[in-house]
Amino acid sequence: MKGYLITEYIKPASLKLQDIPEPVAKRPNDVIVEVHSGGLNYFDILQVQGKYQNQPPFPWAASLTITWPTSHEALVGRGQLKPGEWVLVHAAAGGVGLVAVQIAKALGGKVIATAGSQDKLDVCKQYGADALVNYRSDDWQKQVMQITGGKGVDVVFDPVGLVQKSLKVIAWKGRIVVVGFAAGSIEKIPMNLVLLKNISLVGVHWGAYLKREPKQVPVVWKELLELYQKGALKPVLYSKIFPFEALATGLAAIEDRSSYGKVILKIKEDTKARL
């Protein structure tokens, strides 16, 4: 079979499709799953370069279902979002961002979505954002304060690395949730502002929950599936689907921020019609 086998840390552009061994069911209850499509994530870019928090041992070839539960646990478990509160979702057109917008709305929050282009902001609006702000604008913080009537936001969802700038728009007793560092650098935070505004600064690392808090995993998925069944949460797919051999191109679309929602990699064409 064909696949991408990671034996050393490399740039995503250097990923090569190669022949790898077929998986084998070694135990009586093992099941082999034929994968036709897969989702790409920003953390895939970090993992192949050895920059992610948890790195599997070589060799490896893996994909995780991570965006939906990450956004849910960030807002509910860590951000303690309450109905009627203002939520600032950074990079709201991204994979975790659009899920966060929908979850926040489903829970009664008022969402301010940030993105770097009008096209992406339009996508955020389509999926429920109440207000839109281009974070490339010099006065984006002023816009957020005007939108909230001078109060500021109660929860900040940050997968980018905008904590320090968001300190200027956080409300008294607000909660900032660190989801990731897509901007590429780790911030140094002036902790005096955390004290003066009486705020909480917390992180969410969903990839560690199965090991450290396994009982929370089914709880989160149960709530997510309930939202999905109600129609409050919908998958958002990037308009371009990449063929299996174009994995590096798909990851580049995430890295250069030209994509939105979930980027899909088509691994195998469906050959049979299904009901």
Accessible surface in RSA format (square Angstrom, percent):
REM  Atomic radii and reference values for relative SASA: ProtOr
REM  Chains: A
REM  Algorithm: Lee & Richards
REM  Probe-radius: 1.40
REM  Slices: 20
REM RES _ NUM      All-atoms   Total-Side   Main-Chain    Non-polar    All polar
REM                ABS   REL    ABS   REL    ABS   REL    ABS   REL    ABS   REL
RES MET A   1    98.64  51.1  60.97  40.4  37.67  89.7  72.99  62.1  25.65  34.0
RES LYS A   2   107.69  52.5  97.87  60.1   9.82  23.4  65.00  58.5  42.69  45.5
RES GLY A   3     4.63   5.7   0.00   N/A   4.63   5.7   4.63  12.7   0.00   0.0
RES TYR A   4    22.32  10.4  15.71   8.9   6.61  17.2  14.67  11.0   7.65   9.4
RES LEU A   5    54.98  30.6  44.35  31.7  10.63  26.7  44.35  31.1  10.63  28.6
RES ILE A   6     7.58   4.3   6.23   4.6   1.35   3.3   7.58   5.5   0.00   0.0
RES THR A   7    84.36  60.0  66.63  67.5  17.73  42.3  42.44  57.0  41.92  63.4
RES GLU A   8   109.22  62.7 107.84  81.6   1.38   3.3  29.24  56.6  79.98  65.3
RES TYR A   9    99.99  46.7  74.88  42.6  25.11  65.3  60.27  45.3  39.72  49.0
RES ILE A  10    46.20  26.3  35.92  26.8  10.29  24.8  46.08  33.2   0.12   0.3
RES LYS A  11   127.75  62.3 125.48  77.0   2.26   5.4  89.31  80.4  38.44  40.9
RES PRO A  12    10.04   7.3  10.04   9.2   0.00   0.0  10.04   8.3   0.00   0.0
RES ALA A  13    82.80  76.1  61.74  95.3  21.06  47.9  64.04  90.2  18.75  49.7
RES SER A  14    54.07  45.7  45.14  60.2   8.93  20.6  18.69  39.8  35.38  49.6
RES LEU A  15    15.40   8.6   4.64   3.3  10.76  27.1   4.88   3.4  10.51  28.3
RES LYS A  16   147.63  72.0 140.42  86.2   7.21  17.2  90.38  81.3  57.25  61.0
RES LEU A  17    62.77  35.0  34.11  24.4  28.66  72.0  34.11  24.0  28.66  77.1
RES GLN A  18    70.32  39.3  65.59  47.9   4.73  11.3  24.85  52.9  45.47  34.5
RES ASP A  19   106.10  74.3  84.01  83.6  22.08  52.2  33.75  79.4  72.35  72.2
RES ILE A  20    26.75  15.2  19.09  14.2   7.66  18.5  22.75  16.4   4.00  10.9
RES PRO A  21   115.88  84.5  95.44  87.0  20.44  74.3 107.21  88.5   8.66  53.8
RES GLU A  22   115.74  66.4 102.59  77.6  13.15  31.3  50.82  98.3  64.92  53.0
RES PRO A  23    74.55  54.3  55.62  50.7  18.93  68.8  67.01  55.3   7.54  46.9
RES VAL A  24   105.80  69.6  84.35  76.4  21.45  51.7  86.18  74.9  19.62  53.2
RES ALA A  25    50.97  46.9  26.31  40.6  24.66  56.1  27.74  39.1  23.23  61.5
RES LYS A  26   177.61  86.6 140.10  86.0  37.52  89.3  89.64  80.7  87.97  93.7
RES ARG A  27   171.21  71.9 164.86  84.0   6.35  15.1  62.43  85.3 108.78  65.9
RES PRO A  28   138.36 100.8  98.00  89.3  40.35 146.7 110.94  91.6  27.42 170.4
RES ASN A  29   142.04  98.0 119.32 115.3  22.72  54.7  37.38  90.0 104.66 101.2
RES ASP A  30    47.61  33.3  29.24  29.1  18.37  43.4  13.43  31.6  34.17  34.1
RES VAL A  31   123.59  81.3  92.24  83.5  31.35  75.5  95.87  83.3  27.72  75.2
RES ILE A  32    94.60  53.8  66.76  49.7  27.84  67.1  70.00  50.4  24.60  66.7
RES VAL A  33   111.71  73.5  88.96  80.5  22.75  54.8  92.05  80.0  19.66  53.3
RES GLU A  34   107.40  61.7  82.43  62.4  24.97  59.4  43.10  83.4  64.30  52.5
RES VAL A  35    76.33  50.2  64.81  58.7  11.52  27.8  68.13  59.2   8.20  22.2
RES HIS A  36    34.17  18.7  29.73  20.7   4.44  11.3  28.24  29.1   5.93   6.9
RES SER A  37    49.26  41.6  30.49  40.7  18.76  43.2  23.33  49.7  25.93  36.3
RES GLY A  38    19.52  24.1   0.00   N/A  19.52  24.1  19.52  53.6   0.00   0.0
RES GLY A  39    22.24  27.4   0.00   N/A  22.24  27.4   8.52  23.4  13.73  30.7
RES LEU A  40    14.47   8.1  10.99   7.9   3.47   8.7  10.99   7.7   3.47   9.3
RES ASN A  41    10.46   7.2   6.35   6.1   4.12   9.9   7.95  19.1   2.52   2.4
RES TYR A  42    61.76  28.8  55.94  31.8   5.81  15.1  41.41  31.1  20.35  25.1
RES PHE A  43    17.99   9.0  15.56   9.6   2.43   6.3  15.71   9.5   2.28   6.5
RES ASP A  44    20.84  14.6  19.65  19.6   1.20   2.8  12.30  28.9   8.54   8.5
RES ILE A  45     1.55   0.9   1.55   1.2   0.00   0.0   1.55   1.1   0.00   0.0
RES LEU A  46    40.35  22.5  40.35  28.9   0.00   0.0  40.35  28.3   0.00   0.0
RES GLN A  47    17.40   9.7  17.40  12.7   0.00   0.0   0.12   0.3  17.28  13.1
RES VAL A  48     8.14   5.4   8.14   7.4   0.00   0.0   8.14   7.1   0.00   0.0
RES GLN A  49    28.65  16.0  13.13   9.6  15.52  37.0   5.86  12.5  22.79  17.3
RES GLY A  50    28.52  35.2   0.00   N/A  28.52  35.2   0.79   2.2  27.72  62.1
RES LYS A  51   129.72  63.3  98.80  60.6  30.93  73.6  69.41  62.5  60.31  64.2
RES TYR A  52    35.16  16.4  24.88  14.2  10.28  26.8  15.90  12.0  19.26  23.7
RES GLN A  53   107.10  59.9  70.82  51.8  36.28  86.4  50.28 107.0  56.82  43.1
RES ASN A  54    77.97  53.8  73.24  70.8   4.73  11.4  29.94  72.1  48.03  46.4
RES GLN A  55    54.09  30.2  23.10  16.9  31.00  73.8  24.08  51.3  30.01  22.8
RES PRO A  56    43.32  31.6  32.55  29.7  10.77  39.2  39.45  32.6   3.87  24.1
RES PRO A  57   114.53  83.5 100.53  91.6  14.00  50.9 112.05  92.5   2.48  15.4
RES PHE A  58    84.86  42.5  57.78  35.8  27.07  70.5  57.80  35.0  27.06  77.5
RES PRO A  59    85.93  62.6  68.66  62.6  17.27  62.8  68.66  56.7  17.27 107.3
RES TRP A  60    26.83  10.8  20.47   9.9   6.36  14.9  26.83  14.3   0.00   0.0
RES ALA A  61    60.87  56.0  24.42  37.7  36.44  82.9  28.88  40.7  31.99  84.7
RES ALA A  62    69.86  64.2  38.13  58.8  31.73  72.2  48.04  67.7  21.82  57.8
RES SER A  63    77.59  65.6  48.27  64.4  29.32  67.5  40.72  86.7  36.87  51.7
RES LEU A  64    95.84  53.4  86.40  61.8   9.44  23.7  89.85  63.1   5.99  16.1
RES THR A  65    99.50  70.8  78.56  79.6  20.95  49.9  47.11  63.3  52.40  79.2
RES ILE A  66    17.79  10.1  15.13  11.3   2.65   6.4  15.13  10.9   2.65   7.2
RES THR A  67    15.04  10.7  14.95  15.2   0.09   0.2   5.88   7.9   9.16  13.9
RES TRP A  68    42.61  17.1  42.30  20.5   0.31   0.7  28.89  15.4  13.72  22.3
RES PRO A  69     0.00   0.0   0.00   0.0   0.00   0.0   0.00   0.0   0.00   0.0
RES THR A  70    11.79   8.4  11.79  12.0   0.00   0.0   9.61  12.9   2.18   3.3
RES SER A  71     0.00   0.0   0.00   0.0   0.00   0.0   0.00   0.0   0.00   0.0
RES HIS A  72     5.36   2.9   5.36   3.7   0.00   0.0   3.23   3.3   2.13   2.5
RES GLU A  73     8.58   4.9   8.58   6.5   0.00   0.0   0.00   0.0   8.58   7.0
RES ALA A  74     0.00   0.0   0.00   0.0   0.00   0.0   0.00   0.0   0.00   0.0
RES LEU A  75     0.00   0.0   0.00   0.0   0.00   0.0   0.00   0.0   0.00   0.0
RES VAL A  76    48.45  31.9  43.94  39.8   4.51  10.9  44.70  38.8   3.75  10.2
RES GLY A  77    24.75  30.5   0.00   N/A  24.75  30.5  12.57  34.5  12.18  27.3
RES ARG A  78    88.75  37.3  82.54  42.1   6.21  14.8   7.40  10.1  81.35  49.3
RES GLY A  79     0.00   0.0   0.00   N/A   0.00   0.0   0.00   0.0   0.00   0.0
RES GLN A  80    99.73  55.8  94.70  69.2   5.03  12.0  35.79  76.2  63.94  48.5
RES LEU A  81    20.81  11.6   0.00   0.0  20.81  52.3   0.00   0.0  20.81  56.0
RES LYS A  82   110.67  54.0 110.19  67.6   0.47   1.1  90.34  81.3  20.33  21.7
RES PRO A  83   108.53  79.1  89.08  81.2  19.45  70.7  89.35  73.8  19.17 119.2
RES GLY A  84    43.49  53.6   0.00   N/A  43.49  53.6  30.20  82.9  13.29  29.8
RES GLU A  85    27.06  15.5  25.24  19.1   1.82   4.3  14.50  28.0  12.56  10.3
RES TRP A  86    35.87  14.4  35.87  17.4   0.00   0.0  28.44  15.2   7.43  12.1
RES VAL A  87     0.00   0.0   0.00   0.0   0.00   0.0   0.00   0.0   0.00   0.0
RES LEU A  88     0.00   0.0   0.00   0.0   0.00   0.0   0.00   0.0   0.00   0.0
RES VAL A  89     0.00   0.0   0.00   0.0   0.00   0.0   0.00   0.0   0.00   0.0
RES HIS A  90     0.00   0.0   0.00   0.0   0.00   0.0   0.00   0.0   0.00   0.0
RES ALA A  91    27.55  25.3  22.96  35.4   4.59  10.4  27.09  38.1   0.46   1.2
RES ALA A  92     0.00   0.0   0.00   0.0   0.00   0.0   0.00   0.0   0.00   0.0
RES ALA A  93     2.73   2.5   2.22   3.4   0.51   1.2   2.53   3.6   0.21   0.6
RES GLY A  94    26.82  33.1   0.00   N/A  26.82  33.1  24.58  67.5   2.23   5.0
RES GLY A  95    22.37  27.6   0.00   N/A  22.37  27.6   8.69  23.8  13.68  30.6
RES VAL A  96    29.30  19.3  28.09  25.4   1.21   2.9  28.09  24.4   1.21   3.3
RES GLY A  97     0.00   0.0   0.00   N/A   0.00   0.0   0.00   0.0   0.00   0.0
RES LEU A  98     1.30   0.7   1.30   0.9   0.00   0.0   1.30   0.9   0.00   0.0
RES VAL A  99     8.88   5.8   8.88   8.0   0.00   0.0   8.88   7.7   0.00   0.0
RES ALA A 100     0.00   0.0   0.00   0.0   0.00   0.0   0.00   0.0   0.00   0.0
RES VAL A 101     0.00   0.0   0.00   0.0   0.00   0.0   0.00   0.0   0.00   0.0
RES GLN A 102     9.65   5.4   6.90   5.0   2.76   6.6   5.26  11.2   4.39   3.3
RES ILE A 103     0.38   0.2   0.00   0.0   0.38   0.9   0.38   0.3   0.00   0.0
RES ALA A 104     0.00   0.0   0.00   0.0   0.00   0.0   0.00   0.0   0.00   0.0
RES LYS A 105    73.24  35.7  59.23  36.3  14.01  33.3  35.71  32.1  37.53  40.0
RES ALA A 106    42.49  39.1   1.64   2.5  40.84  92.9  13.45  18.9  29.04  76.9
RES LEU A 107    55.13  30.7  44.98  32.2  10.15  25.5  50.90  35.7   4.23  11.4
RES GLY A 108    36.11  44.5   0.00   N/A  36.11  44.5  27.24  74.8   8.87  19.9
RES GLY A 109     2.09   2.6   0.00   N/A   2.09   2.6   0.00   0.0   2.09   4.7
RES LYS A 110    78.16  38.1  78.16  48.0   0.00   0.0  41.34  37.2  36.83  39.2
RES VAL A 111     0.00   0.0   0.00   0.0   0.00   0.0   0.00   0.0   0.00   0.0
RES ILE A 112     0.00   0.0   0.00   0.0   0.00   0.0   0.00   0.0   0.00   0.0
RES ALA A 113     0.00   0.0   0.00   0.0   0.00   0.0   0.00   0.0   0.00   0.0
RES THR A 114     0.00   0.0   0.00   0.0   0.00   0.0   0.00   0.0   0.00   0.0
RES ALA A 115     1.97   1.8   0.87   1.3   1.10   2.5   1.97   2.8   0.00   0.0
RES GLY A 116    13.59  16.8   0.00   N/A  13.59  16.8   3.51   9.6  10.08  22.6
RES SER A 117    43.74  37.0  39.96  53.3   3.78   8.7  39.90  85.0   3.84   5.4
RES GLN A 118   108.46  60.7 101.81  74.4   6.65  15.8  55.77 118.7  52.69  40.0
RES ASP A 119   111.70  78.2 107.03 106.5   4.68  11.1  30.75  72.4  80.96  80.7
RES LYS A 120    35.53  17.3  35.30  21.7   0.23   0.5  19.08  17.2  16.45  17.5
RES LEU A 121     7.61   4.2   7.61   5.4   0.00   0.0   7.61   5.3   0.00   0.0
RES ASP A 122    73.85  51.7  66.97  66.7   6.87  16.3  27.59  64.9  46.26  46.1
RES VAL A 123    21.44  14.1  21.03  19.0   0.41   1.0  21.35  18.5   0.09   0.3
RES CYS A 124     0.00   0.0   0.00   0.0   0.00   0.0   0.00   0.0   0.00   0.0
RES LYS A 125   112.34  54.8 102.27  62.8  10.07  24.0  69.43  62.5  42.91  45.7
RES GLN A 126   134.41  75.2  97.89  71.5  36.52  87.0  40.56  86.3  93.85  71.2
RES TYR A 127    51.46  24.0  40.18  22.9  11.28  29.4  20.72  15.6  30.74  37.9
RES GLY A 128    29.91  36.9   0.00   N/A  29.91  36.9  25.77  70.7   4.14   9.3
RES ALA A 129     3.12   2.9   0.00   0.0   3.12   7.1   0.00   0.0   3.12   8.3
RES ASP A 130    61.18  42.9  36.90  36.7  24.28  57.4  15.42  36.3  45.75  45.6
RES ALA A 131    16.99  15.6  11.61  17.9   5.38  12.2  16.99  23.9   0.00   0.0
RES LEU A 132    52.87  29.4  29.89  21.4  22.98  57.8  29.89  21.0  22.98  61.8
RES VAL A 133     1.18   0.8   0.05   0.0   1.12   2.7   1.18   1.0   0.00   0.0
RES ASN A 134    40.37  27.8  37.41  36.1   2.96   7.1  11.39  27.4  28.98  28.0
RES TYR A 135    39.71  18.5  27.99  15.9  11.72  30.5  18.71  14.1  21.00  25.9
RES ARG A 136   150.03  63.0 120.32  61.3  29.71  70.7  51.89  70.9  98.14  59.5
RES SER A 137    38.02  32.1  27.78  37.1  10.24  23.6  14.84  31.6  23.18  32.5
RES ASP A 138   149.81 104.9 115.71 115.2  34.10  80.6  42.86 100.9 106.95 106.7
RES ASP A 139    68.82  48.2  62.90  62.6   5.92  14.0  29.83  70.2  38.99  38.9
RES TRP A 140    10.38   4.2  10.38   5.0   0.00   0.0   3.47   1.9   6.91  11.2
RES GLN A 141    35.59  19.9  35.40  25.9   0.19   0.4  10.81  23.0  24.78  18.8
RES LYS A 142   129.93  63.4 121.77  74.7   8.16  19.4  70.02  63.0  59.91  63.8
RES GLN A 143    49.57  27.7  48.73  35.6   0.83   2.0  18.29  38.9  31.28  23.7
RES VAL A 144     0.00   0.0   0.00   0.0   0.00   0.0   0.00   0.0   0.00   0.0
RES MET A 145    55.91  29.0  55.30  36.6   0.61   1.5  55.65  47.3   0.26   0.3
RES GLN A 146   119.36  66.7  94.23  68.9  25.13  59.8  44.01  93.7  75.35  57.1
RES ILE A 147    59.35  33.8  34.86  26.0  24.49  59.0  42.91  30.9  16.45  44.6
RES THR A 148    10.94   7.8   0.00   0.0  10.94  26.1   2.17   2.9   8.76  13.2
RES GLY A 149    71.76  88.5   0.00   N/A  71.76  88.5  38.54 105.8  33.22  74.4
RES GLY A 150    49.17  60.6   0.00   N/A  49.17  60.6  27.16  74.5  22.01  49.3
RES LYS A 151   110.63  54.0  89.66  55.0  20.97  49.9  98.02  88.2  12.61  13.4
RES GLY A 152     0.03   0.0   0.00   N/A   0.03   0.0   0.03   0.1   0.00   0.0
RES VAL A 153     0.00   0.0   0.00   0.0   0.00   0.0   0.00   0.0   0.00   0.0
RES ASP A 154    13.88   9.7  13.88  13.8   0.00   0.0   0.00   0.0  13.88  13.8
RES VAL A 155     0.00   0.0   0.00   0.0   0.00   0.0   0.00   0.0   0.00   0.0
RES VAL A 156     0.00   0.0   0.00   0.0   0.00   0.0   0.00   0.0   0.00   0.0
RES PHE A 157     0.00   0.0   0.00   0.0   0.00   0.0   0.00   0.0   0.00   0.0
RES ASP A 158     0.33   0.2   0.33   0.3   0.00   0.0   0.00   0.0   0.33   0.3
RES PRO A 159    14.35  10.5  11.51  10.5   2.83  10.3  11.51   9.5   2.83  17.6
RES VAL A 160     8.57   5.6   8.57   7.8   0.00   0.0   8.57   7.4   0.00   0.0
RES GLY A 161    12.25  15.1   0.00   N/A  12.25  15.1   1.43   3.9  10.81  24.2
RES LEU A 162    22.86  12.7  22.54  16.1   0.32   0.8  22.86  16.1   0.00   0.0
RES VAL A 163     5.35   3.5   5.35   4.8   0.00   0.0   5.35   4.6   0.00   0.0
RES GLN A 164    84.51  47.3  81.44  59.5   3.07   7.3  16.73  35.6  67.77  51.4
RES LYS A 165   110.84  54.1 109.01  66.9   1.84   4.4  59.91  53.9  50.93  54.2
RES SER A 166     0.00   0.0   0.00   0.0   0.00   0.0   0.00   0.0   0.00   0.0
RES LEU A 167     1.24   0.7   0.21   0.2   1.02   2.6   0.33   0.2   0.91   2.4
RES LYS A 168   139.84  68.2 123.24  75.6  16.59  39.5  75.02  67.5  64.82  69.0
RES VAL A 169     0.10   0.1   0.10   0.1   0.00   0.0   0.10   0.1   0.00   0.0
RES ILE A 170     5.20   3.0   0.00   0.0   5.20  12.5   0.00   0.0   5.20  14.1
RES ALA A 171     4.19   3.9   2.49   3.8   1.70   3.9   4.19   5.9   0.00   0.0
RES TRP A 172   164.15  65.9 143.51  69.5  20.64  48.5 130.22  69.4  33.93  55.0
RES LYS A 173   128.50  62.7 121.27  74.4   7.23  17.2  65.59  59.0  62.90  67.0
RES GLY A 174     0.65   0.8   0.00   N/A   0.65   0.8   0.40   1.1   0.25   0.6
RES ARG A 175    29.42  12.4  29.42  15.0   0.00   0.0  18.90  25.8  10.52   6.4
RES ILE A 176     0.00   0.0   0.00   0.0   0.00   0.0   0.00   0.0   0.00   0.0
RES VAL A 177     0.00   0.0   0.00   0.0   0.00   0.0   0.00   0.0   0.00   0.0
RES VAL A 178    31.46  20.7  28.88  26.1   2.58   6.2  28.88  25.1   2.58   7.0
RES VAL A 179    24.16  15.9   4.30   3.9  19.86  47.8   5.48   4.8  18.68  50.7
RES GLY A 180    15.79  19.5   0.00   N/A  15.79  19.5  15.71  43.1   0.08   0.2
RES PHE A 181    71.40  35.7  63.53  39.4   7.87  20.5  63.61  38.6   7.78  22.3
RES ALA A 182    28.90  26.6  20.34  31.4   8.56  19.5  20.34  28.6   8.56  22.7
RES ALA A 183    55.98  51.5  24.84  38.3  31.14  70.8  25.99  36.6  29.98  79.4
RES GLY A 184    64.06  79.0   0.00   N/A  64.06  79.0  29.54  81.1  34.52  77.3
RES SER A 185    70.65  59.7  64.91  86.6   5.75  13.2  45.22  96.3  25.43  35.6
RES ILE A 186   124.87  71.1 103.32  77.0  21.55  51.9 103.32  74.4  21.55  58.5
RES GLU A 187    46.69  26.8  24.63  18.6  22.05  52.5  22.42  43.4  24.26  19.8
RES LYS A 188   184.92  90.2 168.55 103.4  16.38  39.0 116.88 105.2  68.05  72.5
RES ILE A 189    37.87  21.5  17.67  13.2  20.20  48.7  18.59  13.4  19.27  52.3
RES PRO A 190    43.03  31.4  30.50  27.8  12.52  45.5  42.44  35.0   0.59   3.6
RES MET A 191   113.90  59.0 105.42  69.8   8.48  20.2  97.24  82.7  16.66  22.1
RES ASN A 192    87.80  60.5  77.29  74.7  10.51  25.3  40.80  98.2  46.99  45.4
RES LEU A 193    58.37  32.5  58.37  41.8   0.00   0.0  58.37  41.0   0.00   0.0
RES VAL A 194    20.25  13.3  19.04  17.2   1.21   2.9  19.04  16.5   1.21   3.3
RES LEU A 195   135.24  75.3 117.22  83.9  18.01  45.3 126.15  88.6   9.08  24.4
RES LEU A 196   113.24  63.1  93.82  67.1  19.41  48.8  96.64  67.9  16.60  44.7
RES LYS A 197    58.89  28.7  57.77  35.4   1.12   2.7  47.58  42.8  11.31  12.0
RES ASN A 198    66.45  45.8  55.26  53.4  11.18  26.9   5.84  14.1  60.61  58.6
RES ILE A 199    14.88   8.5   0.04   0.0  14.83  35.8   0.54   0.4  14.34  38.9
RES SER A 200    52.07  44.0  46.75  62.4   5.32  12.3  15.40  32.8  36.67  51.4
RES LEU A 201    56.87  31.7  27.54  19.7  29.33  73.7  27.54  19.3  29.33  78.9
RES VAL A 202    32.54  21.4  26.08  23.6   6.45  15.5  32.54  28.3   0.00   0.0
RES GLY A 203    36.33  44.8   0.00   N/A  36.33  44.8  23.01  63.1  13.32  29.8
RES VAL A 204    15.45  10.2   0.00   0.0  15.45  37.2   2.31   2.0  13.14  35.6
RES HIS A 205    55.60  30.4  48.75  33.9   6.85  17.5  36.01  37.1  19.58  22.8
RES TRP A 206    23.07   9.3  16.52   8.0   6.55  15.4   4.47   2.4  18.60  30.2
RES GLY A 207    35.62  43.9   0.00   N/A  35.62  43.9  12.32  33.8  23.30  52.2
RES ALA A 208    14.30  13.1  11.95  18.4   2.34   5.3  14.30  20.1   0.00   0.0
RES TYR A 209    22.43  10.5  21.82  12.4   0.62   1.6  14.27  10.7   8.17  10.1
RES LEU A 210   133.24  74.2 122.32  87.5  10.92  27.5 122.41  86.0  10.83  29.1
RES LYS A 211   174.18  85.0 144.63  88.7  29.56  70.4 100.13  90.1  74.05  78.9
RES ARG A 212   189.82  79.7 154.58  78.8  35.24  83.9  49.24  67.3 140.58  85.2
RES GLU A 213    86.58  49.7  83.71  63.3   2.87   6.8  30.46  58.9  56.12  45.8
RES PRO A 214    68.39  49.8  63.22  57.6   5.17  18.8  63.44  52.4   4.95  30.8
RES LYS A 215   180.57  88.1 172.04 105.6   8.53  20.3 119.31 107.4  61.26  65.3
RES GLN A 216    43.50  24.3  41.74  30.5   1.75   4.2   3.38   7.2  40.12  30.4
RES VAL A 217    27.31  18.0  27.31  24.7   0.00   0.0  27.31  23.7   0.00   0.0
RES PRO A 218    83.27  60.7  74.00  67.5   9.27  33.7  79.43  65.6   3.84  23.8
RES VAL A 219    69.66  45.8  66.83  60.5   2.83   6.8  69.45  60.3   0.20   0.6
RES VAL A 220     0.57   0.4   0.51   0.5   0.06   0.1   0.57   0.5   0.00   0.0
RES TRP A 221    67.91  27.3  67.91  32.9   0.00   0.0  55.38  29.5  12.53  20.3
RES LYS A 222   128.97  62.9 122.23  75.0   6.73  16.0  96.70  87.0  32.26  34.4
RES GLU A 223    64.92  37.3  63.81  48.3   1.11   2.6  24.06  46.5  40.85  33.4
RES LEU A 224     0.00   0.0   0.00   0.0   0.00   0.0   0.00   0.0   0.00   0.0
RES LEU A 225    87.61  48.8  87.61  62.7   0.00   0.0  87.61  61.5   0.00   0.0
RES GLU A 226    65.70  37.7  64.38  48.7   1.32   3.1  25.99  50.3  39.71  32.4
RES LEU A 227    18.80  10.5  18.80  13.5   0.00   0.0  18.80  13.2   0.00   0.0
RES TYR A 228   107.57  50.2 100.02  56.9   7.55  19.6  53.75  40.4  53.82  66.4
RES GLN A 229   146.75  82.1 109.66  80.1  37.09  88.3  39.77  84.7 106.98  81.1
RES LYS A 230   161.02  78.6 122.22  75.0  38.80  92.4  82.82  74.5  78.20  83.3
RES GLY A 231    40.19  49.6   0.00   N/A  40.19  49.6  25.79  70.8  14.40  32.3
RES ALA A 232    37.98  34.9  17.78  27.4  20.19  45.9  28.77  40.5   9.21  24.4
RES LEU A 233     0.80   0.4   0.29   0.2   0.51   1.3   0.29   0.2   0.51   1.4
RES LYS A 234   114.54  55.9 114.11  70.0   0.43   1.0  56.42  50.8  58.11  61.9
RES PRO A 235    71.45  52.1  56.21  51.2  15.24  55.4  57.82  47.7  13.63  84.7
RES VAL A 236    13.08   8.6   6.19   5.6   6.88  16.6   7.09   6.2   5.99  16.2
RES LEU A 237    92.46  51.5  75.81  54.2  16.65  41.8  75.81  53.2  16.65  44.8
RES TYR A 238    35.02  16.3  31.57  18.0   3.45   9.0   4.82   3.6  30.20  37.2
RES SER A 239    93.90  79.3  55.31  73.8  38.58  88.9  45.77  97.5  48.13  67.4
RES LYS A 240   114.86  56.0 109.81  67.4   5.05  12.0  68.86  62.0  45.99  49.0
RES ILE A 241    90.95  51.8  70.42  52.5  20.54  49.5  70.42  50.7  20.54  55.7
RES PHE A 242     5.53   2.8   5.52   3.4   0.00   0.0   5.53   3.4   0.00   0.0
RES PRO A 243    61.14  44.6  58.46  53.3   2.68   9.8  60.66  50.1   0.49   3.0
RES PHE A 244    33.18  16.6  32.06  19.9   1.11   2.9  32.06  19.4   1.11   3.2
RES GLU A 245   123.30  70.8  97.85  74.0  25.44  60.6  46.98  90.9  76.31  62.3
RES ALA A 246    20.63  19.0  16.28  25.1   4.34   9.9  20.63  29.0   0.00   0.0
RES LEU A 247    19.25  10.7  19.21  13.7   0.04   0.1  19.21  13.5   0.04   0.1
RES ALA A 248    25.92  23.8  21.73  33.5   4.20   9.5  22.04  31.0   3.88  10.3
RES THR A 249    73.30  52.1  68.27  69.2   5.03  12.0  43.34  58.2  29.96  45.3
RES GLY A 250     0.00   0.0   0.00   N/A   0.00   0.0   0.00   0.0   0.00   0.0
RES LEU A 251     2.56   1.4   2.50   1.8   0.06   0.1   2.56   1.8   0.00   0.0
RES ALA A 252    44.85  41.2  42.53  65.6   2.32   5.3  44.51  62.7   0.33   0.9
RES ALA A 253    10.28   9.5   7.57  11.7   2.72   6.2   9.83  13.8   0.45   1.2
RES ILE A 254    27.64  15.7  21.05  15.7   6.58  15.9  21.46  15.5   6.18  16.8
RES GLU A 255    86.59  49.7  72.06  54.5  14.53  34.6  23.41  45.3  63.17  51.6
RES ASP A 256    96.99  67.9  66.80  66.5  30.19  71.4  45.82 107.8  51.17  51.0
RES ARG A 257    85.15  35.8  74.38  37.9  10.78  25.7  34.67  47.4  50.49  30.6
RES SER A 258    65.26  55.1  41.39  55.2  23.88  55.0  43.33  92.3  21.93  30.7
RES SER A 259    11.52   9.7   7.62  10.2   3.89   9.0   0.00   0.0  11.52  16.1
RES TYR A 260    52.93  24.7  52.23  29.7   0.70   1.8  30.20  22.7  22.73  28.0
RES GLY A 261     8.45  10.4   0.00   N/A   8.45  10.4   1.59   4.4   6.86  15.4
RES LYS A 262    38.81  18.9  37.78  23.2   1.04   2.5  32.59  29.3   6.22   6.6
RES VAL A 263     1.15   0.8   0.61   0.6   0.54   1.3   0.61   0.5   0.54   1.5
RES ILE A 264    25.15  14.3  24.96  18.6   0.19   0.5  24.96  18.0   0.19   0.5
RES LEU A 265     9.54   5.3   9.54   6.8   0.00   0.0   9.54   6.7   0.00   0.0
RES LYS A 266    50.87  24.8  46.98  28.8   3.89   9.3  24.01  21.6  26.86  28.6
RES ILE A 267    56.72  32.3  39.08  29.1  17.64  42.5  39.11  28.2  17.62  47.8
RES LYS A 268    90.88  44.3  85.32  52.4   5.56  13.2  59.29  53.4  31.59  33.7
RES GLU A 269   119.15  68.4 114.88  86.9   4.27  10.2  59.47 115.0  59.67  48.7
RES ASP A 270    83.51  58.5  57.92  57.6  25.60  60.5  20.66  48.6  62.85  62.7
RES THR A 271   117.44  83.5  79.14  80.2  38.30  91.3  66.08  88.8  51.36  77.6
RES LYS A 272   162.86  79.5 150.03  92.1  12.82  30.5  97.66  87.9  65.19  69.4
RES ALA A 273   112.21 103.2  69.31 107.0  42.91  97.6  79.95 112.6  32.27  85.5
RES ARG A 274   189.09  79.4 149.50  76.2  39.59  94.3  65.58  89.6 123.52  74.9
RES LEU A 275   231.49 128.9 160.07 114.5  71.42 179.5 190.98 134.1  40.51 109.0
END  Absolute sums over single chains surface
CHAIN  1 A    15041.5      11909.1       3132.4       8979.4       6062.1
END  Absolute sums over all chains
TOTAL         15041.5      11909.1       3132.4       8979.4       6062.1
